[in-house]
Amino acid sequence: MLLSLWSERSCDHDIRPVKLSEVKRCDPGQIHHVRVQLRSYKPRRLHQVLKLYCSKCSSLLDVPDDELVAGLFSEACRDSGSCAPPPWLFSGRVNVPRDSSGSPNRALSIHLSTQLMSEGKTKELVFLMGSTLEETRRLAAGYQNIVPVRSSDSHLALLDLSAPFLFRGRKRYYGCKQCSEAAVREPRTDGAEVIDEKVIAEALGVQLLQFILLMKLELQDATGTLDVFLWRDAELFFGVSAEDAAVDQEAQRRIQQTMDALCPPGGNAGKRPWLNVCLTAYLGEDDDGLNQTCYQICHTTATRASSTQSEPV
C-alpha cells in the first residue's frame, strides 16, 4: 500500500458529498462536503501565510519584518532621553549578553515593578529602554516578559505598535493601533497564576493581536475548480498553532510538508491525493465592495492514511 496524505472531517453534519459545480449553484449560509484535489495555493512563502488579526475591529495585518522592527527600535534608541519613571517602578541597569561576534558589553536601563520585586519575582516583568531589536532578543532569554519602552515628554511610553509591545522568550506579541489605548501602567497580578501576554496587554491598554494562518486554495474535481480560504480552522487543519509557526522551525516544517504532499511541486495532478473536506459558504465582499459568495474550509484535518485512493466517482 502507498502512504497517501488525506484529510479527515471532524464535523457531525449528516450530508452527502457533492460536486464543486453543485456547491457553486447553492446560496450562502450552507455547509458542503466535497471530495477534491488541491490544484494550487497561495501564498507560497510561509512568512506571507502568517497574519495578525484583531478580534475587536477585524483588521488583518502582515507580520512586520525584522528590518522594519529593527528600524523602530533604532528610532526609539535615538529618542531615549531622560525620563521620570512612575513611583511603582524601580530603575536599574542590566548588561546585555555578548553575541557570537564578541561585540562589547552595553548596559541598558531597566525598570521593574516594586510589587513584583517584593514578591521575589524580579524576572517576571521588566520594562527595557534604549535597546536594539537584537539586544532585546538576547535579553529575552533571561526574563519571562520584556516590554520595550522609550522616553516621551519625559515619561515612559511604549514603542510604536508596529513593533512588538512584548517579548516572551522567542515569542513576540503585537497590539492593534486602532483599538489600543497604550500607556505604561502597573499590571494587576492579584489572582493571576501566570503573568502572561493577556495580563500585560490588559494592563497596558493594548488590544492584543492574534497570530493566524491564512491561505487561498484552489480546489478541483471533475466538474471544475473553486477558490476557498483556509483561515479559522487552519490550526486544526495543520495541527500546529499560528503562534508556534511564527517562531518554531518544526511547526513551519510541518506546514510546508503538508502543502508539498497535498500539492506536489511540479504540478503532476496524478500525485495529488483526494481530500475529504467540509466547506462553509458565506456572504463576503470583493475588492470593489460588491457582495460575493465566499468559501472556507472548516472542521477538516490533514492526516495520513495507509491506502491507495483513486479519483472518486
C-alpha positions as CSV (number, residue, x, y, z in Angstrom):
1,M,0.0,0.0,0.0
2,L,1.1,3.5,-0.7
3,L,1.1,6.1,2.0
4,S,-1.3,8.9,0.8
5,L,-2.0,12.2,2.5
6,W,-5.7,12.6,3.1
7,S,-7.9,14.8,5.3
8,E,-10.5,13.9,7.9
9,R,-13.6,15.8,8.6
10,S,-14.3,16.3,12.3
11,C,-17.8,17.6,11.9
12,D,-21.1,15.7,12.6
13,H,-23.0,17.0,9.6
14,D,-25.2,14.3,8.1
15,I,-25.0,15.4,4.4
16,R,-23.9,13.7,1.3
17,P,-20.7,14.7,-0.6
18,V,-21.4,17.0,-3.6
19,K,-19.5,18.1,-6.7
20,L,-18.0,21.6,-6.8
21,S,-20.4,22.6,-9.6
22,E,-23.3,22.0,-7.3
23,V,-21.6,23.9,-4.5
24,K,-21.3,27.0,-6.8
25,R,-25.1,26.8,-7.5
26,C,-26.1,27.0,-3.8
27,D,-26.8,30.1,-1.8
28,P,-24.5,31.3,1.0
29,G,-25.0,30.1,4.6
30,Q,-24.8,26.4,3.8
31,I,-22.4,23.6,4.7
32,H,-21.0,21.3,2.0
33,H,-18.9,18.1,2.0
34,V,-16.7,17.7,-1.1
35,R,-14.0,15.3,-2.3
36,V,-11.4,17.3,-4.1
37,Q,-7.8,17.7,-5.1
38,L,-5.7,20.8,-4.3
39,R,-4.7,22.3,-7.6
40,S,-2.8,25.3,-6.3
41,Y,-2.4,27.6,-3.3
42,K,-1.1,30.9,-2.3
43,P,0.9,32.5,-0.8
44,R,3.7,30.0,-1.3
45,R,6.0,31.5,1.4
46,L,5.2,30.8,5.0
47,H,6.0,34.3,6.3
48,Q,3.3,35.5,4.0
49,V,0.8,32.9,5.3
50,L,1.2,34.3,8.9
51,K,-1.1,37.3,9.7
52,L,-2.1,39.4,12.7
53,Y,-5.8,39.6,13.4
54,C,-7.7,41.9,15.7
55,S,-10.8,40.3,17.2
56,K,-12.2,43.7,18.0
57,C,-12.1,45.6,14.7
58,S,-11.4,42.5,12.4
59,S,-8.4,44.1,10.9
60,L,-5.9,41.8,9.2
61,L,-2.3,42.8,9.1
62,D,1.0,41.4,7.8
63,V,3.5,40.4,10.4
64,P,6.2,43.2,10.4
65,D,9.6,42.0,9.1
66,D,12.7,42.3,11.2
67,E,14.1,45.2,9.1
68,L,11.0,47.3,9.9
69,V,11.0,46.3,13.6
70,A,14.8,46.9,13.9
71,G,14.3,50.4,12.5
72,L,11.6,51.2,15.1
73,F,13.9,50.1,17.9
74,S,16.8,52.2,16.5
75,E,14.5,55.2,16.3
76,A,13.4,54.6,19.9
77,C,17.1,54.4,20.9
78,R,17.8,57.8,19.5
79,D,14.9,59.3,21.3
80,S,15.7,57.6,24.7
81,G,16.3,60.8,26.7
82,S,16.0,61.1,30.4
83,C,12.6,60.5,31.9
84,A,10.9,60.2,35.3
85,P,9.5,56.6,35.8
86,P,6.3,56.3,37.8
87,P,6.7,55.6,41.5
88,W,5.7,51.9,41.2
89,L,8.8,51.2,39.2
90,F,12.4,50.6,40.4
91,S,15.1,51.7,37.9
92,G,18.4,50.0,37.4
93,R,20.9,48.8,34.7
94,V,21.4,45.5,33.0
95,N,24.3,44.2,30.9
96,V,23.4,42.8,27.5
97,P,24.8,39.3,26.9
98,R,27.6,39.2,24.3
99,D,26.7,37.9,20.9
100,S,28.8,35.4,18.9
101,S,30.7,38.3,17.2
102,G,32.1,39.4,20.5
103,S,30.6,42.8,20.5
104,P,31.4,45.0,23.5
105,N,29.1,44.8,26.6
106,R,26.4,47.5,26.8
107,A,24.4,48.5,29.9
108,L,20.8,49.3,29.4
109,S,18.2,50.9,31.6
110,I,15.5,48.6,33.0
111,H,12.5,49.3,35.2
112,L,11.0,46.7,37.5
113,S,7.7,46.6,39.3
114,T,8.3,47.2,43.0
115,Q,5.3,45.0,43.8
116,L,6.8,42.0,41.9
117,M,10.2,42.7,43.4
118,S,8.7,42.4,46.9
119,E,7.3,39.0,45.9
120,G,10.6,37.8,44.7
121,K,9.5,37.9,41.0
122,T,12.3,40.1,39.6
123,K,12.4,38.0,36.4
124,E,8.7,38.1,35.7
125,L,8.4,41.5,34.0
126,V,10.9,44.2,33.0
127,F,10.5,47.4,31.1
128,L,13.5,47.8,28.9
129,M,14.7,51.2,27.5
130,G,17.2,52.1,24.8
131,S,17.8,48.6,23.4
132,T,18.1,47.5,19.8
133,L,16.0,44.6,18.5
134,E,18.9,42.2,18.7
135,E,19.7,43.2,22.3
136,T,16.1,42.7,23.2
137,R,16.1,39.3,21.7
138,R,19.3,38.3,23.7
139,L,17.9,39.6,26.9
140,A,14.5,37.8,26.4
141,A,16.2,34.5,27.2
142,G,16.7,35.7,30.8
143,Y,13.3,37.2,31.6
144,Q,9.7,36.0,31.5
145,N,8.4,39.2,29.9
146,I,10.2,42.2,28.4
147,V,8.2,45.3,27.4
148,P,10.3,47.7,25.3
149,V,9.8,51.4,26.2
150,R,11.0,54.8,25.2
151,S,11.0,58.4,26.6
152,S,8.1,60.6,25.5
153,D,7.7,64.1,27.0
154,S,9.9,62.9,30.0
155,H,7.6,59.9,30.6
156,L,7.9,56.2,29.8
157,A,5.9,55.2,26.8
158,L,5.5,52.1,24.6
159,L,7.2,51.9,21.2
160,D,5.1,52.4,18.1
161,L,2.7,49.5,18.0
162,S,4.1,48.4,14.6
163,A,6.8,46.9,16.8
164,P,6.1,44.1,19.3
165,F,5.0,45.5,22.7
166,L,6.0,42.3,24.5
167,F,8.7,39.7,24.2
168,R,8.2,36.3,25.9
169,G,11.2,34.2,25.2
170,R,11.3,33.7,21.4
171,K,7.7,34.8,21.0
172,R,6.7,38.4,20.2
173,Y,3.3,40.0,20.7
174,Y,1.7,42.9,18.8
175,G,-1.1,45.3,19.5
176,C,-3.8,46.9,17.3
177,K,-3.0,50.5,16.6
178,Q,-6.7,51.3,16.0
179,C,-8.1,49.7,19.1
180,S,-5.4,50.2,21.7
181,E,-5.1,53.0,24.3
182,A,-1.5,52.2,25.2
183,A,0.3,53.5,28.3
184,V,2.8,52.2,30.8
185,R,0.8,51.1,33.7
186,E,1.3,48.7,36.6
187,P,-0.1,45.2,35.9
188,R,-2.7,43.9,38.4
189,T,-1.5,40.4,39.2
190,D,-3.8,39.6,42.0
191,G,-5.2,36.2,41.4
192,A,-3.1,35.6,38.2
193,E,-1.2,32.4,38.4
194,V,0.9,33.4,35.4
195,I,1.8,36.9,34.2
196,D,1.2,36.2,30.5
197,E,0.6,38.3,27.4
198,K,-3.1,38.7,28.2
199,V,-2.4,40.1,31.7
200,I,0.2,42.5,30.4
201,A,-1.8,43.6,27.4
202,E,-4.8,44.4,29.6
203,A,-2.6,46.4,32.0
204,L,-1.0,48.4,29.2
205,G,-4.3,49.1,27.4
206,V,-3.2,47.1,24.3
207,Q,-5.7,45.3,22.2
208,L,-3.8,42.0,21.6
209,L,-3.4,40.9,18.0
210,Q,-3.8,37.2,17.3
211,F,-1.5,35.2,15.0
212,I,-3.4,33.4,12.4
213,L,-2.7,31.3,9.3
214,L,-4.4,32.5,6.1
215,M,-4.2,30.8,2.7
216,K,-6.2,30.8,-0.5
217,L,-6.6,27.3,-2.0
218,E,-7.8,26.3,-5.5
219,L,-9.8,23.0,-5.2
220,Q,-10.6,20.8,-8.1
221,D,-12.8,17.9,-9.0
222,A,-14.1,16.5,-12.3
223,T,-16.7,19.3,-12.6
224,G,-14.4,22.3,-12.2
225,T,-12.5,24.4,-9.7
226,L,-13.3,26.5,-6.6
227,D,-11.3,29.1,-4.7
228,V,-11.6,28.7,-0.9
229,F,-10.0,30.2,2.1
230,L,-8.2,28.3,4.9
231,W,-8.3,30.5,8.0
232,R,-10.4,30.0,11.1
233,D,-9.7,26.2,11.2
234,A,-6.2,26.4,9.7
235,E,-4.6,25.4,13.0
236,L,-6.9,22.4,13.2
237,F,-6.0,21.6,9.6
238,F,-2.2,21.6,10.1
239,G,-2.2,20.5,13.7
240,V,0.0,23.5,14.7
241,S,-0.7,26.8,16.2
242,A,0.0,30.0,14.3
243,E,1.8,31.4,17.3
244,D,4.2,28.4,17.2
245,A,4.6,28.7,13.5
246,A,5.9,32.2,13.9
247,V,8.9,31.0,15.9
248,D,9.3,27.2,15.7
249,Q,11.0,25.6,12.8
250,E,9.4,22.2,13.4
251,A,5.9,23.8,13.1
252,Q,7.0,25.6,10.0
253,R,8.3,22.3,8.5
254,R,5.1,20.5,9.3
255,I,3.1,23.1,7.4
256,Q,5.4,23.0,4.4
257,Q,5.5,19.2,4.3
258,T,1.7,19.1,4.4
259,M,1.3,21.5,1.5
260,D,4.0,19.7,-0.5
261,A,2.2,16.4,-0.1
262,L,-1.2,17.9,-0.9
263,C,0.1,19.8,-4.0
264,P,3.5,18.3,-5.0
265,P,5.9,20.6,-6.7
266,G,5.8,20.2,-10.5
267,G,2.1,20.2,-10.9
268,N,1.6,16.5,-11.5
269,A,-2.2,16.0,-10.9
270,G,-1.8,12.2,-10.7
271,K,0.3,12.6,-7.5
272,R,-2.2,14.8,-5.7
273,P,-4.3,13.0,-3.1
274,W,-8.0,13.2,-2.9
275,L,-9.3,15.0,0.1
276,N,-12.5,14.9,2.2
277,V,-13.3,18.5,3.0
278,C,-16.0,20.3,4.8
279,L,-16.8,23.8,3.3
280,T,-18.9,26.6,4.7
281,A,-20.3,29.2,2.2
282,Y,-20.8,32.8,3.4
283,L,-21.5,36.2,2.0
284,G,-18.5,38.4,1.7
285,E,-17.3,41.4,-0.4
286,D,-14.9,41.6,-3.3
287,D,-12.2,44.2,-3.9
288,D,-14.8,46.6,-5.2
289,G,-17.1,46.2,-2.1
290,L,-19.7,44.1,-4.0
291,N,-21.3,41.1,-2.4
292,Q,-20.0,37.7,-3.4
293,T,-20.2,34.2,-2.1
294,C,-17.0,33.1,-0.3
295,Y,-16.0,29.6,0.9
296,Q,-13.9,28.5,3.8
297,I,-12.5,25.1,4.8
298,C,-13.7,24.1,8.3
299,H,-13.8,21.0,10.6
300,T,-11.0,19.4,8.5
301,T,-7.6,17.9,9.5
302,A,-4.8,16.9,7.2
303,T,-3.7,13.4,8.1
304,R,-2.1,10.3,6.5
305,A,-3.9,7.1,5.6
306,S,-2.3,3.8,4.6
307,S,-4.2,3.2,1.4
308,T,-4.1,3.9,-2.3
309,Q,-7.0,6.0,-3.5
310,S,-8.2,6.8,-6.9
311,E,-10.5,9.6,-8.1
312,P,-14.0,9.4,-6.6
313,V,-16.8,8.5,-8.9
